[in-house]
Amino acid sequence: MVTHMTNPTDYREAVAAEVRAAMGRQRVTQEVLAAKAGMSRPALSDRLAGRRPFNTDQIIGICEALNLDPADLLAADPTTRAAS
């Protein structure tokens, strides 16, 4: 649990890192994940790069596509992420 205030961009990047890690573990491409999550590939790419935040519907779609628990994904701790 994070006990201090963190910049929202840090959370956006932490969630994106968690999604990228899950994609890597499952060997899922952006094209496949975007199609399964009901997103365009460019929209997914922007979010995976941390340029734009995921919205709730996208989080749910990604979690369903990757068989993840949304609570686990949203619990990503931005203080544990290495800078990319």
N, C-alpha and C positions, 0 to 999 in steps of 0.2 A: 504494500500500500504506500502510495506517495503521500508524504506528510507535509509537503511544502508547495507553494505556488510555483507553477511551471508555465512557461510561455505556451499558448495553444499550438504554435507551430511545432514545438517539440513533441506534443502528443500526435499531431498529424504525421510527423516523420516516424514516430515509434510504431503507430498502427501500420503505416506503409511498410516499414521494415518487417513487421510480423507477417504481413501478407506475402511479401517477397520471400521470406524464409519458408512459409508454408508451400508456396509455389515451387520452390527449389526442392523441398523434401518430397513433394509429390510429382515432381517433373511435369508441371503444368505450365504451358506457355501463356503469354498474355492473350493471344488470340482465342485460345480455348477458354480461359477464365472469363474473358470479357463476354463471350457468347453465352456461357452458362450463367453468368451473373446478370445478363440483360443490359450490358453496357457496350459502348463502342470501344474499340481497342485504343484509340487516342485518349478517350476519357479515362480509361483505366491507367494508361501510361502516365498521364498527368498526375494522377493520385499516387501511383507507386513511386513517382519521383518526388513527391511531397510538394508539388506546385499548387495543388488544389486539395481541399479536404474531401474525404468520403462522406456521403450523406447516409442517413439511416437505411434507406432502401438498398443502397449499394453495399453497405456492410452486411446486411442480411443476405443479399444475393451471393456475395463472395463467401460468406460463411457456409451457406447451403452448398455451394459449388465445391468448396474445399473440405466439407464436413468438419467445420470448426464451430466451437461455441462462441457466439458473439461476446459474451461476458469475458471470456479469456482474451479475445482479440482486443477488446476495449480496455482491458486491465494492463495493457502494455505499459511498462514503466520507462518514460523517456530518459530518466537519469541513467539507465543501464545501456543505452544505445551508443555505440561508437559512431563518431562522425564519419560520414561517407565521403 
